[in-house]
Amino acid sequence: MGWVWWMVTAVLLLLAEHATATLACLMAAIGAAVAAGLAALGLPLAGQVPVFVLVSLGLIVLARPAVVRRQALPGLRTGVAALVGSNALVTRRVDAHSGHIDLGGQTWSARSYDPDAVFEPGAVVHVLEISGATALVG
């Protein structure tokens, strides 16, 4: 029945993690889950507690810093931000006022970033910025 207490401890630690978002409680919850598994296999309490402590501290010392560093990296660009920096094919003449490009298989309205630049159909352009539903290209 000791494994039930370890699982209750793991759930409480997960709730604490949800409230704090420090990752330390998550690592301790994993330690409690490992101890629960060993308790279910019949390991006595004198063996469960050191395993809980070692797994929890090991994860806090070794895994948590790597996860925190990973979370600190710039996020994955999504939506229109992911389109900036990509290349597109001009499908209708692009100048400072209007035009169309094929960007990722979709037709986008486009304008040249440089007011004096003109791109003819078939030219490959670089998306420098997205303004509303219009790509600014160069």
C-alpha positions as CSV (number, residue, x, y, z in Angstrom):
1,M,0.0,0.0,0.0
2,G,3.1,2.3,0.3
3,W,3.0,2.9,-3.5
4,V,-0.4,4.7,-3.1
5,W,1.2,7.3,-0.7
6,W,4.0,7.9,-3.1
7,M,1.5,8.5,-5.9
8,V,-0.5,10.8,-3.7
9,T,2.8,12.6,-3.0
10,A,3.6,12.8,-6.7
11,V,0.2,14.3,-7.5
12,L,0.5,16.9,-4.8
13,L,3.9,17.8,-6.1
14,L,2.5,18.1,-9.6
15,L,-0.1,20.5,-8.2
16,A,2.6,22.5,-6.5
17,E,4.5,22.6,-9.8
18,H,1.5,23.9,-11.5
19,A,1.3,26.7,-9.0
20,T,5.0,27.6,-9.0
21,A,6.3,26.6,-12.4
22,T,9.8,26.2,-11.0
23,L,10.4,22.7,-12.3
24,A,11.8,21.6,-8.9
25,C,8.4,20.2,-7.8
26,L,8.2,18.4,-11.1
27,M,11.5,16.7,-10.6
28,A,10.4,15.7,-7.1
29,A,7.2,14.3,-8.5
30,I,9.1,12.1,-10.8
31,G,11.2,10.9,-7.9
32,A,8.0,10.1,-6.0
33,A,6.6,8.2,-9.0
34,V,9.9,6.1,-9.2
35,A,9.6,5.4,-5.5
36,A,6.0,4.4,-6.0
37,G,7.0,1.9,-8.7
38,L,9.7,0.4,-6.5
39,A,7.2,0.2,-3.6
40,A,4.8,-1.7,-5.8
41,L,7.6,-4.1,-6.6
42,G,8.1,-4.7,-2.9
43,L,11.1,-2.6,-2.0
44,P,10.9,-1.7,1.7
45,L,10.5,1.9,2.8
46,A,14.2,2.0,3.8
47,G,15.0,1.6,0.1
48,Q,12.2,3.8,-1.3
49,V,13.2,7.0,0.6
50,P,16.8,7.1,-0.6
51,V,15.7,6.4,-4.2
52,F,13.2,9.2,-4.0
53,V,15.9,11.6,-2.6
54,L,18.5,10.5,-5.2
55,V,16.2,10.7,-8.2
56,S,14.7,14.0,-7.1
57,L,18.0,15.6,-6.4
58,G,19.7,14.1,-9.5
59,L,17.0,15.6,-11.7
60,I,17.0,18.9,-10.0
61,V,20.8,19.2,-10.2
62,L,21.3,17.6,-13.7
63,A,18.2,17.9,-15.7
64,R,16.5,21.1,-14.5
65,P,19.4,23.5,-15.6
66,A,19.3,22.0,-19.1
67,V,15.5,22.4,-19.3
68,V,15.7,26.0,-18.0
69,R,18.4,26.8,-20.6
70,R,16.2,25.3,-23.3
71,Q,13.2,27.3,-22.2
72,A,15.3,30.5,-22.3
73,L,16.1,30.1,-26.0
74,P,14.1,32.2,-28.5
75,G,10.8,30.5,-29.2
76,L,9.7,28.8,-32.3
77,R,8.5,31.4,-34.8
78,T,4.9,30.7,-35.9
79,G,2.3,32.4,-38.0
80,V,3.5,35.3,-40.2
81,A,6.7,35.7,-38.1
82,A,7.8,32.3,-39.5
83,L,7.5,33.7,-43.1
84,V,9.9,36.5,-42.5
85,G,13.3,35.6,-44.0
86,S,12.0,33.1,-46.5
87,N,12.1,33.4,-50.3
88,A,9.1,33.8,-52.6
89,L,8.4,33.8,-56.3
90,V,7.0,36.9,-57.9
91,T,3.8,36.1,-59.8
92,R,2.7,39.6,-60.6
93,R,5.0,42.6,-60.9
94,V,6.0,43.9,-57.5
95,D,6.8,47.6,-57.0
96,A,6.4,50.1,-54.1
97,H,2.6,50.0,-54.4
98,S,1.4,46.5,-55.3
99,G,2.2,43.0,-56.6
100,H,1.7,39.4,-55.9
101,I,4.1,36.6,-54.8
102,D,3.9,32.9,-54.2
103,L,4.9,32.4,-50.6
104,G,4.8,28.9,-49.2
105,G,2.3,27.7,-51.8
106,Q,0.0,30.7,-51.1
107,T,-0.6,33.9,-53.1
108,W,0.3,37.0,-51.1
109,S,0.0,40.6,-51.9
110,A,3.4,42.2,-51.9
111,R,5.2,45.5,-52.1
112,S,8.9,46.2,-52.5
113,Y,10.7,47.2,-49.3
114,D,12.8,49.6,-51.3
115,P,10.4,52.2,-53.0
116,D,12.6,52.3,-56.1
117,A,12.8,48.5,-56.6
118,V,10.7,46.6,-59.1
119,F,10.5,42.8,-59.4
120,E,9.1,41.1,-62.5
121,P,7.2,37.8,-62.6
122,G,9.6,34.9,-62.2
123,A,12.0,36.7,-59.9
124,V,12.8,35.3,-56.5
125,V,12.5,37.8,-53.7
126,H,13.3,37.7,-50.0
127,V,10.5,38.4,-47.5
128,L,11.8,41.2,-45.2
129,E,8.7,42.0,-43.3
130,I,5.0,41.2,-43.1
131,S,2.6,44.2,-42.7
132,G,-1.0,43.1,-42.3
133,A,-1.7,40.8,-45.2
134,T,1.1,42.2,-47.4
135,A,4.7,41.0,-47.6
136,L,7.4,43.5,-48.0
137,V,10.1,42.0,-50.2
138,G,13.6,42.8,-51.4
